[in-house]
């Protein structure tokens, strides 16, 4: 994990979608410049017709949550290729224009922000939390301080990786 600069918060965001249902899961985990998990959240969503819709809904939800928590300099990281492509090629994603516009408008609430695409290995924790909704049927939404107890070993290992 590449740690954010001092004064910035990194928020890894992930979504999990299952084609046989309209249910999806979203998760985010915010970390400080030392890589320490500050807070995380999981949520179940319904009516996501495809993986892109699930990813867009999860990103918008995470942005709104972090704005509510009054975080002001945020780096959002996602490993979703379809989400990356939606922002790189908005014309090709016209059916999702309303969600993309809502995301861009919500980002204006931060002092400074970035949305970055990372390889899946750099987004494992958020992906595992999101997958717990669809694979383990954990539909209870929550926000909690720190990171999830069942991923503490992974979080500690990632926090110990030297900063670039």
MIDOSE-1310 file (N, C-alpha, C; in nm, 2 decimals, decimal comma, always signed):
residues 164
xxxx	+0,08/-0,12/+0,00/+0,00/+0,00/+0,00/+0,09/+0,12/+0,00; +0,06/+0,21/-0,09/+0,13/+0,34/-0,09/+0,05/+0,43/+0,00; +0,12/+0,49/+0,10/+0,06/+0,57/+0,20/+0,04/+0,71/+0,15; -0,07/+0,78/+0,19/-0,10/+0,91/+0,15/+0,00/+1,01/+0,21
xxxx	+0,01/+1,13/+0,15/+0,10/+1,24/+0,21/+0,04/+1,28/+0,34; +0,12/+1,35/+0,42/+0,08/+1,40/+0,55/-0,03/+1,50/+0,52; -0,14/+1,49/+0,60/-0,25/+1,58/+0,59/-0,36/+1,52/+0,50; -0,33/+1,41/+0,43/-0,43/+1,35/+0,34/-0,48/+1,22/+0,40
xxxx	-0,60/+1,18/+0,36/-0,66/+1,05/+0,40/-0,68/+0,97/+0,28; -0,64/+0,85/+0,28/-0,67/+0,75/+0,17/-0,79/+0,67/+0,20; -0,88/+0,66/+0,10/-1,00/+0,58/+0,12/-1,01/+0,48/+0,01; -0,99/+0,35/+0,04/-1,01/+0,25/-0,05/-1,15/+0,21/-0,06
xxxx	-1,20/+0,20/-0,18/-1,35/+0,18/-0,21/-1,36/+0,05/-0,30; -1,46/-0,03/-0,26/-1,48/-0,15/-0,34/-1,63/-0,18/-0,35; -1,67/-0,26/-0,45/-1,81/-0,30/-0,47/-1,80/-0,45/-0,50; -1,91/-0,52/-0,46/-1,92/-0,66/-0,50/-2,06/-0,68/-0,56
xxxx	-2,07/-0,74/-0,67/-2,20/-0,75/-0,74/-2,22/-0,90/-0,79; -2,34/-0,95/-0,77/-2,37/-1,09/-0,81/-2,47/-1,08/-0,92; -2,45/-1,14/-1,04/-2,53/-1,13/-1,15/-2,67/-1,19/-1,13; -2,69/-1,29/-1,05/-2,82/-1,36/-1,03/-2,91/-1,28/-0,94
xxxx	-2,87/-1,17/-0,88/-2,95/-1,09/-0,80/-2,93/-0,95/-0,82; -3,01/-0,86/-0,77/-2,99/-0,72/-0,79/-2,92/-0,66/-0,66; -2,87/-0,75/-0,58/-2,80/-0,70/-0,46/-2,66/-0,69/-0,48; -2,60/-0,59/-0,42/-2,46/-0,56/-0,43/-2,41/-0,51/-0,29
xxxx	-2,28/-0,52/-0,27/-2,22/-0,47/-0,15/-2,12/-0,37/-0,18; -2,11/-0,27/-0,09/-2,00/-0,17/-0,10/-1,93/-0,16/+0,03; -1,80/-0,12/+0,02/-1,72/-0,10/+0,14/-1,62/+0,01/+0,11; -1,58/+0,08/+0,22/-1,47/+0,17/+0,21/-1,39/+0,17/+0,35
xxxx	-1,27/+0,20/+0,34/-1,18/+0,20/+0,46/-1,09/+0,32/+0,44; -1,09/+0,41/+0,54/-1,01/+0,53/+0,54/-0,89/+0,51/+0,63; -0,77/+0,56/+0,57/-0,64/+0,54/+0,65/-0,57/+0,67/+0,65; -0,49/+0,69/+0,75/-0,41/+0,81/+0,77/-0,28/+0,80/+0,69
xxxx	-0,19/+0,90/+0,70/-0,06/+0,89/+0,63/+0,04/+0,79/+0,68; +0,01/+0,73/+0,79/+0,09/+0,61/+0,84/+0,03/+0,48/+0,80; -0,08/+0,48/+0,72/-0,14/+0,36/+0,68/-0,23/+0,30/+0,78; -0,26/+0,37/+0,89/-0,34/+0,31/+1,00/-0,49/+0,34/+0,97
xxxx	-0,57/+0,23/+0,98/-0,71/+0,24/+0,95/-0,78/+0,33/+1,06; -0,85/+0,43/+1,01/-0,92/+0,53/+1,09/-1,06/+0,48/+1,11; -1,13/+0,45/+1,00/-1,27/+0,42/+1,01/-1,30/+0,34/+0,88; -1,40/+0,25/+0,89/-1,45/+0,18/+0,77/-1,60/+0,16/+0,77
xxxx	-1,65/+0,12/+0,66/-1,79/+0,10/+0,65/-1,83/-0,01/+0,55; -1,94/-0,07/+0,57/-1,99/-0,17/+0,48/-2,14/-0,14/+0,46; -2,19/-0,16/+0,34/-2,33/-0,14/+0,31/-2,38/-0,23/+0,20; -2,51/-0,28/+0,22/-2,57/-0,36/+0,11/-2,66/-0,26/+0,03
xxxx	-2,66/-0,28/-0,10/-2,74/-0,20/-0,19/-2,83/-0,30/-0,27; -2,94/-0,24/-0,32/-3,03/-0,32/-0,41/-3,04/-0,25/-0,54; -3,09/-0,32/-0,64/-3,12/-0,26/-0,77/-3,00/-0,22/-0,85; -2,89/-0,28/-0,83/-2,77/-0,26/-0,92/-2,78/-0,36/-1,03
xxxx	-2,80/-0,30/-1,15/-2,82/-0,39/-1,27/-2,69/-0,45/-1,32; -2,58/-0,39/-1,29/-2,45/-0,44/-1,35/-2,34/-0,40/-1,26; -2,22/-0,45/-1,28/-2,10/-0,42/-1,19/-2,07/-0,27/-1,19; -2,09/-0,20/-1,30/-2,06/-0,06/-1,31/-2,15/+0,02/-1,22
xxxx	-2,28/-0,01/-1,22/-2,38/+0,06/-1,14/-2,34/+0,03/-0,99; -2,31/-0,09/-0,95/-2,26/-0,12/-0,82/-2,14/-0,04/-0,78; -2,04/-0,03/-0,87/-1,92/+0,05/-0,84/-1,95/+0,20/-0,82; -2,03/+0,25/-0,91/-2,07/+0,39/-0,91/-2,14/+0,43/-0,78
xxxx	-2,24/+0,34/-0,74/-2,32/+0,36/-0,62/-2,23/+0,36/-0,50; -2,13/+0,26/-0,50/-2,04/+0,25/-0,38/-1,95/+0,37/-0,37; -1,90/+0,42/-0,48/-1,81/+0,54/-0,48/-1,89/+0,66/-0,43; -2,01/+0,68/-0,49/-2,09/+0,80/-0,44/-2,12/+0,79/-0,29
xxxx	-2,16/+0,67/-0,25/-2,18/+0,65/-0,10/-2,06/+0,68/-0,02; -1,94/+0,64/-0,06/-1,82/+0,66/+0,02/-1,79/+0,81/+0,02; -1,80/+0,88/-0,09/-1,78/+1,02/-0,10/-1,87/+1,09/+0,00; -2,00/+1,06/-0,01/-2,09/+1,13/+0,08/-2,06/+1,10/+0,23
xxxx	-2,02/+0,98/+0,26/-1,99/+0,94/+0,40/-1,87/+1,02/+0,45; -1,76/+1,03/+0,37/-1,64/+1,10/+0,41/-1,67/+1,25/+0,42; -1,75/+1,31/+0,33/-1,79/+1,45/+0,35/-1,86/+1,47/+0,48; -1,95/+1,38/+0,51/-2,02/+1,39/+0,64/-1,93/+1,38/+0,76
xxxx	-1,82/+1,30/+0,74/-1,72/+1,29/+0,85/-1,62/+1,41/+0,85; -1,64/+1,50/+0,76/-1,56/+1,63/+0,75/-1,42/+1,60/+0,72; -1,39/+1,50/+0,64/-1,26/+1,48/+0,59/-1,24/+1,57/+0,47; -1,13/+1,64/+0,45/-1,12/+1,74/+0,35/-1,02/+1,72/+0,24
xxxx	-0,92/+1,64/+0,26/-0,82/+1,60/+0,16/-0,82/+1,45/+0,14; -0,88/+1,40/+0,04/-0,90/+1,26/+0,02/-0,85/+1,21/-0,11; -0,78/+1,09/-0,10/-0,75/+1,01/-0,22/-0,84/+0,89/-0,22; -0,93/+0,88/-0,31/-1,01/+0,76/-0,33/-0,94/+0,67/-0,42
xxxx	-0,93/+0,54/-0,38/-0,87/+0,44/-0,46/-0,97/+0,33/-0,49; -0,97/+0,28/-0,61/-1,06/+0,17/-0,65/-0,98/+0,08/-0,75; -1,02/-0,05/-0,74/-0,95/-0,14/-0,84/-1,05/-0,18/-0,95; -1,16/-0,11/-0,96/-1,27/-0,14/-1,05/-1,23/-0,09/-1,19
xxxx	-1,21/-0,18/-1,29/-1,18/-0,14/-1,42/-1,29/-0,08/-1,49; -1,42/-0,13/-1,47/-1,53/-0,06/-1,53/-1,56/+0,08/-1,48; -1,53/+0,10/-1,35/-1,54/+0,24/-1,30/-1,44/+0,33/-1,36; -1,31/+0,28/-1,37/-1,21/+0,36/-1,44/-1,25/+0,40/-1,58
xxxx	-1,30/+0,30/-1,65/-1,33/+0,32/-1,79/-1,45/+0,42/-1,80; -1,54/+0,41/-1,71/-1,66/+0,50/-1,71/-1,62/+0,65/-1,70; -1,51/+0,68/-1,63/-1,47/+0,82/-1,62/-1,37/+0,85/-1,73; -1,30/+0,76/-1,79/-1,22/+0,79/-1,90/-1,29/+0,80/-2,03
xxxx	-1,41/+0,73/-2,04/-1,49/+0,73/-2,16/-1,64/+0,76/-2,13; -1,67/+0,88/-2,08/-1,81/+0,90/-2,04/-1,91/+0,89/-2,15; -1,88/+0,92/-2,27/-1,97/+0,92/-2,38/-2,02/+0,77/-2,40; -1,93/+0,68/-2,38/-1,97/+0,54/-2,40/-2,05/+0,48/-2,28
xxxx	-2,06/+0,56/-2,17/-2,13/+0,52/-2,05/-2,25/+0,61/-2,03; -2,31/+0,65/-2,14/-2,43/+0,75/-2,12/-2,54/+0,70/-2,03; -2,57/+0,57/-2,02/-2,67/+0,52/-1,93/-2,64/+0,55/-1,78; -2,51/+0,57/-1,75/-2,47/+0,60/-1,62/-2,43/+0,74/-1,59
xxxx	-2,46/+0,83/-1,69/-2,43/+0,97/-1,68/-2,47/+1,04/-1,55; -2,60/+1,01/-1,51/-2,65/+1,07/-1,39/-2,57/+1,04/-1,26; -2,53/+0,91/-1,25/-2,45/+0,87/-1,14/-2,31/+0,94/-1,14; -2,25/+0,94/-1,26/-2,12/+1,00/-1,28/-2,12/+1,15/-1,25
xxxx	-2,22/+1,22/-1,29/-2,24/+1,36/-1,26/-2,26/+1,38/-1,11; -2,34/+1,30/-1,05/-2,36/+1,31/-0,90/-2,22/+1,29/-0,83; -2,14/+1,20/-0,87/-2,01/+1,17/-0,81/-1,92/+1,30/-0,83; -1,91/+1,35/-0,95/-1,83/+1,47/-0,97/-1,88/+1,59/-0,89
xxxx	-2,01/+1,61/-0,88/-2,06/+1,72/-0,80/-2,03/+1,70/-0,65; -2,04/+1,57/-0,60/-2,01/+1,55/-0,46/-1,87/+1,57/-0,43; -1,78/+1,54/-0,52/-1,64/+1,56/-0,49/-1,60/+1,71/-0,47; -1,68/+1,80/-0,52/-1,66/+1,94/-0,51/-1,67/+1,98/-0,36
xxxx	-1,72/+1,90/-0,27/-1,73/+1,93/-0,13/-1,60/+1,91/-0,05; -1,50/+1,86/-0,12/-1,37/+1,85/-0,05/-1,28/+1,96/-0,09; -1,19/+1,99/+0,00/-1,08/+2,09/-0,02/-1,00/+2,05/-0,14; -0,96/+1,92/-0,14/-0,88/+1,86/-0,24/-0,91/+1,71/-0,25
xxxx	-0,90/+1,66/-0,37/-0,94/+1,52/-0,38/-0,87/+1,46/-0,51; -0,86/+1,33/-0,51/-0,81/+1,25/-0,62/-0,89/+1,12/-0,62; -0,91/+1,07/-0,74/-0,97/+0,94/-0,76/-0,86/+0,86/-0,84; -0,81/+0,75/-0,79/-0,71/+0,68/-0,85/-0,75/+0,53/-0,87
xxxx	-0,70/+0,47/-0,98/-0,72/+0,33/-1,00/-0,60/+0,26/-0,96; -0,62/+0,15/-0,88/-0,50/+0,07/-0,83/-0,52/-0,07/-0,87; -0,42/-0,15/-0,87/-0,43/-0,29/-0,89/-0,51/-0,36/-0,78; -0,58/-0,47/-0,81/-0,66/-0,53/-0,70/-0,58/-0,57/-0,57
xxxx	-0,46/-0,60/-0,58/-0,38/-0,63/-0,46/-0,37/-0,51/-0,37; -0,38/-0,39/-0,42/-0,38/-0,27/-0,34/-0,51/-0,23/-0,28; -0,61/-0,31/-0,31/-0,75/-0,28/-0,27/-0,81/-0,40/-0,20; -0,73/-0,49/-0,15/-0,78/-0,61/-0,10/-0,88/-0,60/+0,02
xxxx	-0,84/-0,51/+0,12/-0,92/-0,50/+0,24/-1,06/-0,45/+0,20; -1,07/-0,35/+0,13/-1,21/-0,30/+0,09/-1,28/-0,40/+0,01; -1,21/-0,47/-0,08/-1,28/-0,57/-0,16/-1,33/-0,69/-0,08; -1,26/-0,73/+0,02/-1,30/-0,84/+0,11/-1,42/-0,80/+0,19
xxxx	-1,42/-0,68/+0,24/-1,54/-0,63/+0,32/-1,66/-0,62/+0,23; -1,65/-0,57/+0,11/-1,76/-0,56/+0,01/-1,81/-0,70/-0,02; -1,72/-0,79/-0,05/-1,76/-0,93/-0,08/-1,83/-1,00/+0,03; -1,81/-0,96/+0,16/-1,88/-1,02/+0,27/-2,03/-1,00/+0,26
xxxx	-2,08/-0,89/+0,19/-2,22/-0,87/+0,16/-2,28/-0,97/+0,07; -2,21/-1,00/-0,04/-2,27/-1,08/-0,14/-2,23/-1,23/-0,12; -2,12/-1,26/-0,07/-2,08/-1,40/-0,05/-2,12/-1,46/+0,08; -2,12/-1,38/+0,19/-2,16/-1,43/+0,32/-2,29/-1,37/+0,37
xxxx	-2,36/-1,30/+0,28/-2,49/-1,25/+0,31/-2,50/-1,16/+0,44; -2,39/-1,08/+0,45/-2,39/-0,99/+0,57/-2,45/-0,85/+0,52; -2,58/-0,84/+0,53/-2,65/-0,73/+0,48/-2,66/-0,61/+0,58; -2,61/-0,63/+0,70/-2,62/-0,53/+0,80/-2,51/-0,42/+0,77
xxxx	-2,56/-0,30/+0,75/-2,47/-0,19/+0,72/-2,42/-0,13/+0,85; -2,30/-0,08/+0,84/-2,24/-0,02/+0,96/-2,12/+0,07/+0,93; -2,09/+0,16/+1,02/-1,97/+0,24/+1,02/-1,90/+0,21/+1,15; -1,77/+0,18/+1,15/-1,69/+0,15/+1,27/-1,55/+0,21/+1,27
xxxx	-1,50/+0,24/+1,38/-1,37/+0,30/+1,39/-1,27/+0,19/+1,37; -1,15/+0,23/+1,32/-1,04/+0,13/+1,29/-1,08/+0,05/+1,17; -1,02/-0,07/+1,17/-1,05/-0,17/+1,06/-1,12/-0,29/+1,12; -1,18/-0,37/+1,03/-1,25/-0,49/+1,09/-1,16/-0,59/+1,16
xxxx	-1,20/-0,64/+1,27/-1,11/-0,73/+1,35/-1,07/-0,85/+1,27; -1,15/-0,90/+1,18/-1,11/-1,02/+1,10/-1,01/-0,99/+0,99; -0,97/-0,87/+0,97/-0,87/-0,83/+0,88/-0,75/-0,76/+0,94; -0,74/-0,76/+1,07/-0,63/-0,69/+1,14/-0,49/-0,73/+1,10
xxxx	-0,47/-0,86/+1,08/-0,33/-0,90/+1,03/-0,30/-0,84/+0,90; -0,39/-0,84/+0,81/-0,37/-0,78/+0,68/-0,34/-0,62/+0,69; -0,42/-0,56/+0,77/-0,41/-0,42/+0,79/-0,28/-0,38/+0,85; -0,23/-0,46/+0,95/-0,10/-0,43/+1,02/+0,01/-0,45/+0,92
xxxx	+0,00/-0,55/+0,84/+0,10/-0,58/+0,74/+0,11/-0,47/+0,64; +0,00/-0,42/+0,59/-0,01/-0,31/+0,49/+0,05/-0,18/+0,55; +0,02/-0,15/+0,68/+0,06/-0,03/+0,75/+0,22/-0,03/+0,76; +0,28/-0,15/+0,77/+0,42/-0,16/+0,79/+0,50/-0,14/+0,66
xxxx	+0,43/-0,14/+0,54/+0,50/-0,13/+0,42/+0,56/+0,02/+0,41; +0,69/+0,03/+0,37/+0,75/+0,16/+0,37/+0,68/+0,26/+0,27; +0,68/+0,38/+0,30/+0,62/+0,49/+0,22/+0,71/+0,52/+0,10; +0,65/+0,54/-0,02/+0,72/+0,57/-0,14/+0,75/+0,72/-0,14
